[in-house]
Amino acid sequence: MKKNLLTLIISSLLLSACSDHSSTSSSAPADSVAPGAPGAPSVWAYAGKTGIGTSFEQYTNGAYSDSGASGAISKVWFSVAQGVLTETMYGLIHEAQLQELQFFIKGDTFLDEEKKDTISTIEYLKTDALGRPQSLAYKIVNKDKDGKYEIEKHIFTDPDSQSLMMRVVFRAFTDGIIPYIYVNPAIANTGSNDSANFSDGVWTATDGNSSMSLKTSVAAVQSAVGFEGISDGISEVKQTGELTKTYSTTGADKGNVAFALQMPAVKNGENAQWDLVLGFGKSPTESTAAAEKTLATGYDKVLAHYNGEGAAIGWQDFLQSLPALEKLSTTATDNGKLLYTSAMVLKAQEDKTHAGAFIASLSNPWGDTKPAEKSATGYKAVWPRDFYQVAMAMLALGDTQSPRIAFEYLQQVQASEKIAGYSGTPGWFLQKTHVDGEPEWVGVQLDQTGMPIMLGWRLWKEGILSDADISSWYQKMLKPAADFLVNGGAVKIMWNDTSIKPPYTQQERWEEQQGYSPSTIAAVIAGLVSAGDIATQAGDTEGATKYFAAADKYASDLEARTYTTAGSLTGEQGNGSYYLRINANEDPNDHSALGTSNAQVIADESQVIDGGFLELVRYGVRAANDAKILETLPEYDNVKLPDLLRTKYEFTFPGIEGSFPGWRRYGIDGYGEDMATGLGYMEANNSSQGRGRVWPIFTGERGHYELQLAKTKGGSDIEKLRNTYVKAMELFANQGMMLPEQVWDGVGSNATYNYQIGEGTNGATPLAWTHAEYVKLLRSYSDGKVWDRNASTEARYVK
């Protein structure tokens, strides 16, 4: 029954006055229990994040500890996409508790959905005089397309509590505006097993031992908790124009729950301000207490602590701890804005229970089309390859703690009898794991075993690991890894029951093909040379001899296994001589088929070109001016190849002079939107029309190569390189300065997403690897030498 004005006033007073936060009892009146379980199917959120955030916490003796200088460690992460708060995690970094929080705005003749019906801008709440972000706190302004209202939101977490704060300033430019806050929980990293309750001014969702509570500084007029799409409050407003069914509990049923809060109406010309806090905990009592603590502390103090102002430890302290930051800013073409952002974005994607566990991305690719019925990490997991890029980028910034702690973490994800369910040869590093080390994907990728050795070697050479340290790590982690790169062996875990014979890899760096891969072999050789140096230091001369001999053998056999002289790319397409992306057997000239991946049939391996051969130069296995490297560049850069096979594309940006290069992962790549429909990868269901887009990573990789090539010619025009490769990567960043996995290259249907050319897609954004590549590119150009180049490997193979 519709409430009268007196009832509304009484309800509002009660909401603001009550202090008893016990959950609604199971004996609640029948008309207060929401029907419609389990609700609409749950999905994750849009993956093209324009912002991510978490509080900065300091290490204590190589770990995160509540007893350290930072005090209680806040384990809350958030993301922003399409102008609204999206996946928000609590506990481990992959454990989402919220799918989305946004506004619905009702007027006399309309009902708008904030993420669809507004024009959104995002900026950082605190910047320096050059516009460089000083923390991962955001100001988002969403303006109605017709000018009826404007929503300003400030978003950050509370370093002293397990909570997130959002300040909202709502401006109305017409009468009759009623804002609704709509919250879609995804407790315990699923969206389908939640229950919800409202009691005494607190809205709470729970699933097992995980809980999220919402509290506001201004009382809601009325609210509803229910099942998404059926009894969630907004469904009724959509149908009838008003909220009358104010359910306060979902009762005993579980499902995809949501909250709708009707906030006080905002008159024409008025500004309304509210603070919203999401608290998290292991129970409703804990999550409510976390929210109340933050609300009581207040906006100004929480933000100041988050920023690190005064005596508080926050993001400014992290930035000030990076000695290379100012120098690298002068190498950027944007005064360091993206560099400052990248430094914080990389650090933010570290788990705070398992220190050093850096993930690939705080997103689920094409998440808004991917079911959230079961727990999934998406890219919020550890890949040793991405991990290596991040650690090396942190080192490039002058951070000596994070790379060391990251290196030490790697022992948790190394195959041995300590990994539950594993039997076979120890030493290799697991393909993909949760941050607690739980195996998720278990393919053997030999580059992911070479890179941890390379990282340890570099930390030793930089003086971060002492001679005694590296000798110790050699015995307990690096020697088994190096032995595996020499001998391989039997592997058995989960689905994977095989035998590995290096340098033949079960999967290359794109996790899709087996065979001899130039990029994989580059990391294997550099890893073994590094292992030889470390073995020598550790007094294991027999091991050193073995590792050097294996590296030399792999290097001498490289072209015989990976370089075709009878390739299918001939005539206008090439001269038939180039490095293959991967060779399925010992003969690179036999045109053998590769495995079908992403629904793409590859009948002839020599049709597939990629940039993996450039890693041979990056790590010092081949010279930049090596004849076979130079022979491969024309095919890699050939814009006359048919789109299926082509990798290079040029991009222009409004108001920016010139064009900028980008490359796809490889020809015949299906990991992207559907060419015919424009649907995302998940929704298109592995369509044979799928097409992988341009990845900004490769602009950075090429920038590194061009620097090394210029050095072979007696010099380098750093200014020209900066204005090509550095600037291109900066232009690929979105408005929040997040760098994506893939950008739209203009090929095929754009009907679903309507991307702009060069805009990040609904793949993973921000991708840690992309940010790491950018940071390392700046360091390489600043130093005048390639940051990743392994000096021992170069000395051995490049004359």
C-alpha positions in Angstrom: 0.0 0.0 0.0 1.3 3.5 -0.9 2.7 5.4 2.1 1.3 8.8 2.9 3.5 11.8 3.8 3.3 11.3 7.5 4.4 7.7 7.3 7.4 8.8 5.1 8.5 11.4 7.7 8.2 8.9 10.6 10.1 6.3 8.6 12.9 8.7 7.8 13.3 9.7 11.4 13.4 6.1 12.6 16.1 5.2 10.0 18.3 8.0 11.2 17.8 7.4 14.9 18.0 3.7 15.3 21.3 2.1 16.6 20.4 -1.5 17.0 21.9 -3.3 14.0 20.7 -6.9 14.5 19.6 -8.7 11.4 16.0 -9.1 10.5 14.7 -12.2 12.2 13.4 -15.2 10.4 10.0 -14.5 11.8 9.6 -11.3 9.8 6.1 -10.5 8.6 5.3 -12.2 5.3 4.8 -9.0 3.4 8.4 -7.9 4.3 10.0 -11.0 2.7 11.0 -10.5 -0.9 9.7 -13.0 -3.4 11.3 -14.2 -6.7 14.3 -16.2 -5.6 16.8 -16.7 -7.1 16.4 -13.7 -9.3 17.9 -12.9 -12.7 21.1 -14.7 -13.7 24.2 -12.9 -12.2 27.1 -11.7 -14.3 30.3 -9.8 -13.5 30.8 -6.1 -14.5 32.2 -4.3 -17.5 35.9 -5.0 -17.7 37.1 -1.8 -19.2 37.9 -0.1 -15.9 38.7 3.6 -15.8 40.0 3.4 -12.3 41.0 1.0 -9.6 41.9 1.6 -6.0 42.9 0.3 -2.6 44.8 1.8 0.4 48.6 1.8 0.4 50.0 -0.3 3.3 53.7 -0.6 4.3 55.4 -4.0 4.6 56.5 -5.2 8.0 59.5 -7.6 7.7 58.5 -8.5 4.2 54.8 -9.1 5.0 51.6 -7.1 5.6 50.9 -7.1 9.4 48.3 -5.4 11.5 51.1 -4.7 14.0 53.2 -2.7 11.6 53.5 1.0 11.0 50.3 1.1 8.8 48.2 -0.3 11.6 45.3 -2.6 10.6 45.7 -3.7 7.0 42.8 -2.7 4.8 42.0 -5.5 2.4 39.5 -3.8 0.2 40.0 -3.1 -3.5 37.6 -1.4 -5.9 37.1 -0.8 -9.6 35.3 1.8 -11.6 33.8 1.4 -15.1 31.2 3.3 -17.2 31.1 5.9 -14.5 30.0 3.6 -11.7 31.5 1.6 -8.9 32.0 -2.0 -10.1 33.7 -5.1 -8.7 34.8 -4.4 -5.1 36.9 -7.0 -3.4 37.5 -7.8 0.3 39.7 -10.5 1.8 41.9 -11.9 -0.9 42.3 -9.7 -4.0 40.0 -11.9 -6.2 37.2 -12.2 -3.7 34.5 -9.8 -5.1 31.7 -8.8 -2.8 30.0 -6.3 -5.0 29.1 -6.5 -8.7 27.9 -2.9 -9.1 26.6 0.2 -7.3 25.0 3.0 -9.4 22.1 5.4 -9.4 18.7 5.3 -11.1 17.2 8.7 -11.5 13.5 9.3 -11.7 11.8 12.4 -13.1 8.3 13.2 -14.0 8.7 11.6 -17.5 11.8 9.5 -17.3 13.8 6.9 -15.4 17.5 7.0 -16.2 20.2 4.4 -15.5 23.3 6.2 -14.5 25.9 4.1 -16.5 23.8 4.2 -19.7 22.1 7.6 -19.7 24.9 10.0 -18.6 28.2 11.3 -20.0 30.9 10.4 -17.6 34.3 12.0 -16.8 36.8 10.8 -14.3 39.8 12.5 -12.7 42.0 12.1 -9.7 41.0 13.9 -6.4 44.6 14.9 -5.6 47.2 15.8 -8.2 50.5 17.8 -8.1 51.2 21.0 -10.0 51.9 19.0 -13.2 48.6 17.1 -13.0 50.2 13.8 -11.8 48.0 11.7 -9.6 49.0 11.5 -5.9 46.6 8.7 -4.9 44.1 6.3 -6.4 41.1 8.4 -5.2 38.7 9.4 -7.9 36.3 12.2 -8.8 33.6 11.0 -11.2 31.1 13.4 -12.7 28.2 11.9 -14.6 26.1 14.5 -16.5 22.7 13.7 -17.8 22.7 13.8 -21.6 19.7 16.2 -21.6 21.1 18.4 -18.8 18.5 17.5 -16.1 21.0 16.6 -13.4 24.6 15.9 -12.5 26.1 13.3 -10.2 29.5 13.9 -8.7 31.1 11.0 -6.8 34.4 10.7 -4.8 35.6 7.1 -4.3 38.4 5.7 -2.1 38.9 3.2 0.7 39.5 3.6 4.4 43.0 2.5 5.3 41.9 2.1 8.9 38.8 0.0 8.2 37.6 -2.8 5.9 35.4 -0.3 4.0 34.9 1.9 1.0 33.7 5.5 1.1 31.8 7.3 -1.6 30.8 11.0 -1.3 27.9 11.9 -3.6 27.0 15.4 -4.6 23.7 15.4 -6.6 22.7 18.5 -8.5 19.3 18.9 -10.0 18.5 21.3 -12.9 14.8 20.5 -13.0 12.1 19.7 -10.5 10.8 16.3 -9.6 14.2 14.5 -9.4 14.3 11.4 -7.2 17.6 9.5 -6.9 17.7 5.8 -6.2 20.9 4.1 -5.1 21.0 0.6 -6.6 23.4 -2.0 -5.1 24.0 -5.4 -6.6 26.1 -7.5 -4.2 28.2 -10.5 -5.3 29.2 -11.8 -1.9 32.0 -14.4 -1.6 32.9 -14.0 -5.2 29.6 -15.2 -6.7 26.4 -13.4 -7.5 24.0 -16.3 -6.9 24.0 -17.5 -3.3 23.4 -14.3 -1.4 20.8 -13.3 1.2 19.9 -9.7 2.1 18.4 -7.8 5.0 17.5 -4.3 6.0 17.4 -3.3 9.6 17.7 0.1 11.4 19.5 2.0 8.7 21.8 -0.7 7.5 21.5 -2.8 4.3 23.4 -6.1 4.5 24.1 -8.9 2.1 25.7 -12.2 3.2 27.0 -15.5 1.8 28.5 -17.9 4.3 31.2 -16.1 6.3 31.3 -13.1 4.1 29.2 -10.0 4.6 28.8 -6.5 3.1 26.9 -3.6 4.8 25.8 -0.3 3.4 25.3 2.7 5.6 24.5 6.3 4.6 25.0 9.7 6.2 21.5 10.8 5.1 18.5 8.5 5.8 16.8 6.9 2.8 13.1 7.8 2.4 12.4 4.1 1.9 14.1 1.1 0.5 13.7 -2.5 -0.7 15.9 -5.6 -0.6 15.1 -8.4 -3.0 16.1 -10.5 -5.9 17.5 -8.8 -9.0 15.0 -8.2 -11.8 12.0 -9.2 -9.7 11.7 -7.8 -6.3 14.8 -5.5 -6.0 12.8 -2.2 -5.8 14.1 -0.8 -9.1 12.1 -3.4 -11.0 8.9 -2.0 -9.5 10.0 1.6 -10.2 10.6 0.7 -13.8 7.1 -0.8 -14.1 5.0 1.6 -12.0 7.1 4.7 -11.5 7.2 4.3 -7.7 8.5 2.1 -4.9 5.7 0.7 -2.7 6.9 -2.9 -2.0 9.5 -2.2 0.6 10.7 -5.7 1.4 13.2 -5.8 4.3 14.6 -9.3 3.9 15.0 -12.1 1.3 14.2 -14.6 4.0 15.5 -18.1 3.9 15.9 -18.1 0.1 19.2 -17.3 -1.5 20.0 -15.9 -5.0 21.1 -12.8 -6.9 20.1 -10.1 -4.4 20.0 -6.3 -4.7 19.1 -3.2 -2.7 17.3 -0.1 -3.9 17.4 3.0 -1.7 15.1 5.9 -2.5 16.9 9.1 -1.4 15.2 12.4 -0.7 14.1 14.3 -3.8 16.3 17.1 -5.0 14.7 20.3 -6.1 15.7 22.4 -9.2 18.9 24.3 -8.4 19.7 22.4 -5.2 22.8 20.3 -4.4 22.3 17.3 -2.1 25.3 15.6 -0.5 25.5 12.1 1.0 28.3 9.9 2.1 27.8 6.2 1.5 30.0 3.6 3.1 30.3 -0.1 2.2 31.7 -2.1 5.1 33.0 -5.7 4.8 33.6 -8.5 7.3 33.1 -12.1 8.2 29.6 -11.4 9.6 26.9 -8.7 9.5 28.2 -7.5 12.8 31.7 -7.0 11.5 30.7 -5.4 8.2 28.3 -3.0 9.9 31.0 -2.0 12.4 33.5 -1.4 9.6 31.0 0.9 7.8 30.1 2.8 11.0 33.7 3.4 11.9 34.4 5.0 8.5 31.3 7.1 8.6 32.2 8.3 12.1 35.7 9.1 11.1 34.4 11.3 8.3 35.3 12.1 4.7 38.1 14.5 5.3 40.1 12.4 7.7 39.6 9.2 5.7 40.7 10.8 2.4 43.7 12.5 4.1 44.9 9.2 5.4 44.3 7.5 2.1 46.4 10.2 0.4 49.1 10.0 3.0 48.9 13.6 4.2 50.7 14.6 7.4 51.8 11.7 9.6 49.4 9.3 8.0 50.9 6.5 5.7 49.2 6.6 2.3 49.9 6.8 -1.4 52.1 9.9 -1.3 54.5 7.9 0.9 54.7 5.2 -1.8 55.3 7.7 -4.5 58.0 9.4 -2.5 59.7 6.1 -2.0 60.4 5.7 -5.7 63.8 7.4 -6.5 63.5 7.0 -10.3 60.0 8.6 -10.6 61.1 12.2 -11.3 63.8 11.2 -13.8 61.4 8.9 -15.7 58.8 11.6 -15.8 61.1 13.8 -17.9 61.2 10.9 -20.4 57.5 10.7 -20.7 55.6 12.9 -23.1 52.8 13.8 -20.7 55.0 15.1 -17.8 54.7 11.8 -16.0 50.9 11.6 -15.5 50.7 8.0 -16.8 53.9 7.1 -15.0 52.6 8.1 -11.6 49.3 6.3 -12.3 51.1 3.2 -13.5 53.3 3.0 -10.4 50.2 3.1 -8.2 48.2 0.7 -10.4 51.0 -1.9 -10.3 51.3 -1.7 -6.6 47.5 -1.7 -6.1 47.3 -5.1 -7.8 49.1 -6.9 -5.0 47.3 -9.1 -2.5 47.6 -8.0 1.2 47.4 -11.5 2.7 50.0 -13.0 0.5 52.6 -10.2 0.2 54.3 -10.1 -3.2 51.4 -11.8 -5.0 50.9 -9.5 -8.0 47.9 -10.3 -10.2 47.4 -9.7 -13.9 44.4 -7.4 -13.8 41.7 -6.3 -11.4 39.1 -7.3 -13.9 37.2 -10.2 -15.5 37.4 -9.8 -19.4 34.0 -9.2 -21.0 32.7 -9.6 -17.4 29.3 -8.2 -18.0 28.5 -11.1 -20.4 30.1 -13.8 -18.2 28.0 -15.7 -15.6 28.9 -15.1 -12.0 27.1 -18.2 -10.7 30.4 -19.8 -9.7 33.5 -18.2 -8.1 36.0 -17.1 -10.8 39.2 -15.1 -10.6 39.2 -13.8 -14.1 42.6 -12.0 -14.4 42.8 -11.5 -10.7 45.3 -14.3 -10.4 49.1 -14.9 -10.6 50.8 -15.7 -13.9 54.6 -15.9 -13.4 55.1 -14.2 -16.8 52.9 -11.2 -16.1 54.4 -11.2 -12.6 57.9 -11.0 -13.9 57.0 -7.9 -16.0 55.5 -6.2 -12.9 58.5 -7.0 -10.7 60.9 -5.7 -13.3 58.8 -2.5 -13.6 58.8 -1.9 -9.9 62.5 -2.4 -9.9 62.8 0.2 -12.8 61.0 2.7 -10.6 63.6 2.2 -7.9 61.3 0.1 -5.6 63.7 -2.4 -3.9 61.1 -4.0 -1.5 58.3 -5.0 -3.8 60.4 -6.9 -6.3 62.3 -8.8 -3.6 59.1 -9.8 -1.8 57.5 -10.8 -5.1 60.5 -13.0 -5.9 60.3 -14.7 -2.5 56.6 -15.3 -3.1 57.3 -17.4 -6.2 58.2 -20.4 -4.2 54.5 -20.7 -3.3 53.7 -21.4 -7.0 56.6 -23.7 -8.0 55.7 -27.3 -8.8 56.9 -29.7 -6.1 55.5 -32.3 -3.7 54.2 -29.3 -1.7 51.6 -28.5 -4.3 48.5 -30.5 -3.5 47.8 -33.2 -6.1 51.1 -32.8 -8.0 53.4 -35.6 -8.9 56.3 -35.6 -11.3 59.4 -33.6 -11.9 59.7 -30.5 -9.7 60.9 -27.0 -10.6 58.6 -25.5 -13.1 56.2 -22.7 -12.2 52.5 -23.2 -12.3 50.6 -21.5 -15.2 48.0 -19.7 -13.2 47.2 -19.7 -9.5 45.1 -18.0 -6.9 47.2 -15.6 -4.8 47.2 -18.2 -2.0 48.9 -20.6 -4.4 45.9 -22.8 -5.3 46.5 -24.1 -8.8 43.9 -23.0 -11.4 45.4 -23.6 -14.8 48.2 -26.1 -15.0 49.8 -26.0 -18.5 53.6 -26.0 -18.6 54.9 -22.8 -20.1 58.7 -22.8 -20.1 59.0 -19.0 -20.3 57.3 -18.9 -16.9 60.1 -21.0 -15.5 62.9 -19.1 -17.1 61.6 -15.7 -15.9 61.8 -16.3 -12.2 65.5 -17.2 -12.6 66.0 -14.0 -14.6 64.3 -12.0 -11.9 66.5 -13.6 -9.2 69.6 -12.9 -11.2 68.6 -9.3 -11.7 67.9 -8.7 -8.1 71.3 -10.1 -7.3 73.1 -8.0 -9.8 71.2 -4.9 -8.5 72.5 -5.7 -5.0 69.0 -6.3 -3.6 69.9 -10.0 -3.0 73.3 -10.5 -1.5 75.7 -13.3 -2.6 74.5 -15.4 0.3 70.9 -14.6 -0.5 71.1 -15.7 -4.1 73.1 -18.8 -3.2 70.3 -19.8 -0.7 67.6 -19.1 -3.3 69.5 -21.1 -5.8 69.3 -24.2 -3.7 65.7 -24.0 -2.7 64.1 -22.5 -5.8 66.3 -21.7 -8.8 68.3 -24.9 -9.2 65.1 -27.0 -9.6 63.8 -24.5 -12.1 67.0 -24.6 -14.1 67.2 -28.4 -14.0 63.7 -28.5 -15.4 64.7 -26.2 -18.3 67.5 -28.6 -19.1 65.9 -32.0 -18.5 62.2 -31.5 -18.4 60.4 -34.6 -17.2 57.0 -36.1 -16.3 54.3 -33.8 -15.1 51.0 -34.8 -13.5 48.5 -32.4 -12.0 44.7 -32.1 -12.6 44.1 -32.7 -16.3 47.7 -32.4 -17.2 49.5 -35.7 -17.5 52.5 -35.4 -19.9 56.2 -35.3 -20.3 58.1 -32.2 -21.2 61.3 -32.1 -23.3 62.7 -28.5 -23.4 62.8 -26.3 -25.2 59.6 -27.7 -26.7 56.9 -26.1 -24.6 53.5 -27.4 -23.8 52.2 -23.8 -24.1 53.8 -20.6 -25.3 53.2 -17.1 -23.9 49.7 -16.9 -25.3 48.8 -20.2 -23.6 47.4 -21.7 -26.8 49.9 -23.7 -28.7 52.6 -26.3 -28.1 56.0 -26.4 -29.9 59.1 -24.4 -30.4 58.4 -20.7 -29.7 61.0 -17.9 -30.3 59.7 -15.9 -27.4 59.6 -18.9 -25.0 63.1 -20.0 -26.1 64.4 -16.5 -25.5 63.3 -16.6 -21.9 64.6 -20.2 -21.5 68.1 -19.3 -22.8 68.3 -16.1 -20.7 67.0 -18.1 -17.7 69.7 -20.8 -18.1 72.5 -18.3 -18.6 71.3 -16.5 -15.4 71.2 -19.9 -13.7 74.8 -20.6 -14.8 76.0 -17.3 -13.2 74.1 -18.0 -10.0 75.4 -21.6 -9.9 78.9 -20.3 -10.2 78.4 -18.0 -7.3 76.9 -20.8 -5.3 79.9 -23.0 -5.9 78.0 -25.5 -8.1 80.4 -25.7 -11.0 78.8 -28.8 -12.4 75.4 -27.2 -12.5 76.9 -24.1 -14.1 78.5 -26.1 -16.8 75.3 -27.9 -17.5 73.1 -24.8 -17.7 75.5 -22.9 -19.9 75.8 -26.0 -22.3 72.0 -26.3 -22.5 71.6 -22.6 -23.2 74.3 -22.8 -25.9 72.6 -25.8 -27.5 69.1 -24.1 -27.5 70.7 -21.0 -29.0 72.5 -22.9 -31.8 69.4 -24.9 -32.7 67.1 -21.8 -32.5 66.8 -21.0 -36.2 66.7 -24.7 -37.3 63.6 -25.0 -35.1 61.8 -21.7 -35.5 62.9 -19.9 -38.7 61.2 -20.9 -41.9 62.9 -20.4 -45.3 59.9 -21.8 -47.2 57.0 -19.9 -45.6 53.7 -19.3 -47.2 54.0 -15.5 -46.9 55.5 -14.7 -50.3 55.2 -12.2 -53.1 53.4 -9.1 -51.8 53.0 -10.8 -48.4 56.7 -11.5 -47.8 59.8 -13.4 -49.0 59.1 -16.7 -47.3 61.9 -16.3 -44.8 61.0 -15.3 -41.2 60.6 -16.5 -37.6 57.4 -18.5 -37.0 55.1 -17.6 -34.1 55.6 -21.3 -33.1 56.7 -24.5 -34.8 54.7 -27.6 -33.9 57.7 -29.9 -34.7 61.4 -30.0 -35.6 60.8 -28.8 -39.2 59.9 -25.1 -39.7 59.4 -25.6 -43.4 56.8 -28.4 -43.4 53.7 -26.1 -43.2 52.3 -28.3 -40.4 49.0 -27.4 -38.8 48.7 -25.8 -35.3 46.1 -26.6 -32.8 42.7 -24.9 -33.1 42.5 -22.1 -30.6 39.7 -19.6 -29.9 37.8 -21.5 -32.7 40.4 -20.5 -35.2 41.7 -23.3 -37.4 45.4 -22.8 -38.4 46.1 -25.3 -41.1 49.6 -23.8 -41.9 51.9 -22.6 -39.2 53.9 -20.5 -41.6 50.8 -18.2 -42.2 51.1 -17.0 -38.6 53.4 -14.1 -37.9 53.9 -12.5 -34.5 56.4 -10.3 -32.6 57.7 -13.0 -30.3 61.1 -13.0 -32.2 61.8 -9.5 -30.8 62.1 -11.1 -27.3 65.3 -12.7 -28.6 66.7 -9.2 -28.9 65.2 -7.9 -25.7 66.9 -10.6 -23.6 70.2 -10.6 -25.4 70.0 -13.9 -27.3 70.3 -12.1 -30.7 71.5 -8.8 -32.0 69.0 -6.2 -33.1 70.6 -6.2 -36.5 70.8 -10.0 -36.8 70.0 -10.9 -40.4 67.1 -13.2 -39.5 65.6 -10.6 -37.2 65.8 -8.0 -39.9 64.3 -10.5 -42.4 61.2 -11.0 -40.2 60.4 -7.4 -39.7 58.8 -6.8 -43.1 56.3 -9.6 -42.6 55.5 -8.5 -39.1 54.9 -4.9 -40.3 53.2 -5.7 -43.6 50.0 -3.8 -43.7 49.1 -5.4 -47.1 48.5 -8.7 -45.5 44.9 -9.8 -45.5 43.3 -8.8 -42.2 43.2 -12.4 -40.9 47.0 -12.6 -41.1 47.9 -9.0 -40.6 49.4 -7.8 -37.2 50.3 -4.1 -37.6 47.8 -1.2 -37.6 48.2 2.5 -37.5 46.2 4.8 -35.2 45.3 8.5 -35.2 43.8 10.4 -32.4 41.7 13.6 -32.6 43.8 16.7 -32.1 47.1 14.8 -32.1 49.5 15.1 -35.0 50.8 12.0 -36.7 49.9 8.3 -36.5 51.0 5.7 -34.0 51.7 2.0 -34.4 50.1 -1.0 -32.8 50.2 -4.7 -33.3 48.0 -7.7 -32.7 49.3 -10.7 -30.8 49.6 -12.7 -34.0 47.8 -13.5 -37.3 44.6 -15.6 -37.0 44.0 -14.5 -33.4 40.5 -15.2 -32.3 40.6 -13.8 -28.8 38.4 -10.7 -29.2 35.0 -9.4 -30.4 33.0 -11.3 -33.0 33.6 -9.8 -36.5 30.1 -10.3 -37.7 28.0 -9.3 -34.7 30.4 -7.2 -32.6 29.6 -9.3 -29.5 32.3 -9.7 -26.9 34.4 -12.9 -26.6 32.3 -14.4 -23.8 29.0 -13.6 -25.3 30.0 -14.8 -28.8 30.9 -18.1 -27.2 34.2 -18.7 -28.8 32.9 -17.8 -32.3 34.9 -18.8 -35.4 34.4 -15.1 -36.3 36.3 -13.9 -33.2 39.2 -11.5 -33.8 41.9 -10.5 -31.4 42.6 -6.8 -31.4 45.7 -4.7 -31.1 47.5 -5.0 -27.8 49.4 -1.8 -26.5 52.1 -4.2 -25.0 53.5 -4.6 -28.5 54.0 -0.9 -29.0 56.2 -1.0 -26.0 58.0 -4.2 -27.1 58.7 -2.6 -30.5 59.9 0.6 -28.8 62.5 -1.5 -26.8 63.6 -3.2 -30.0 64.0 0.1 -31.9 66.2 1.5 -29.1 68.5 -1.5 -29.3 68.6 -1.3 -33.1 69.5 2.3 -33.0 72.4 1.5 -30.7 73.8 -0.9 -33.3 73.9 2.0 -35.7 76.0 4.1 -33.3 73.3 6.1 -31.6 69.7 6.6 -31.0 67.2 9.5 -31.6 65.5 9.2 -28.2 63.2 12.1 -29.0 61.9 10.4 -32.1 61.4 7.2 -30.3 59.7 8.9 -27.4 57.3 10.7 -29.7 56.4 7.4 -31.4 56.4 4.6 -28.9 56.1 6.3 -25.5 53.4 8.7 -26.8 51.5 5.9 -28.5 51.2 4.0 -25.2 50.1 7.2 -23.4 47.4 7.7 -26.1 46.2 4.2 -25.6 45.4 4.9 -22.0 41.8 5.8 -21.1 40.5 8.9 -19.3 41.4 7.4 -16.0 44.9 6.6 -17.3 44.3 2.8 -17.2 46.1 0.9 -19.9 44.1 -1.9 -21.6 44.9 -5.4 -22.8 43.4 -4.7 -26.2 42.3 -1.6 -28.1 39.7 -1.3 -30.9 41.4 -1.3 -34.3 38.4 -0.6 -36.5 38.0 -4.0 -38.1 34.6 -5.8 -38.1 31.3 -5.0 -36.5 31.3 -2.4 -33.8 27.5 -2.7 -33.2 27.7 -3.9 -29.6 30.1 -1.6 -27.9 30.6 1.4 -30.3 34.3 1.7 -29.4 36.3 4.6 -30.7 39.5 3.9 -32.6 42.3 3.2 -30.2 39.9 2.9 -27.2 40.4 0.0 -24.8 37.9 -2.8 -25.3 35.9 -4.8 -22.8 38.9 -7.1 -22.3 41.1 -6.7 -19.2 41.8 -3.1 -18.1 44.0 -2.1 -16.5 46.4 -4.9 -17.6 49.4 -4.9 -15.2 51.7 -6.1 -18.0 50.8 -3.1 -20.2 51.5 -0.7 -17.4 54.7 -2.5 -16.6 55.8 -2.4 -20.3 55.2 1.4 -20.3 57.3 1.9 -17.1 60.1 -0.2 -18.5 60.1 1.6 -21.8 60.6 4.9 -20.0 63.4 3.4 -18.0 65.0 2.0 -21.1 64.8 5.4 -22.9 66.0 7.2 -19.8 69.0 4.9 -19.4 69.7 4.6 -23.1 69.7 0.8 -22.9 67.1 -1.9 -22.7 66.1 -2.4 -19.1 65.2 -6.1 -19.5 68.4 -7.0 -21.5 70.3 -9.7 -19.7 74.0 -8.6 -19.8 75.4 -12.2 -19.4 73.2 -13.5 -22.2 74.2 -10.6 -24.5 77.9 -11.1 -23.7 77.5 -14.8 -24.6 75.6 -14.6 -27.9 75.8 -11.1 -29.3 79.1 -10.3 -31.0 
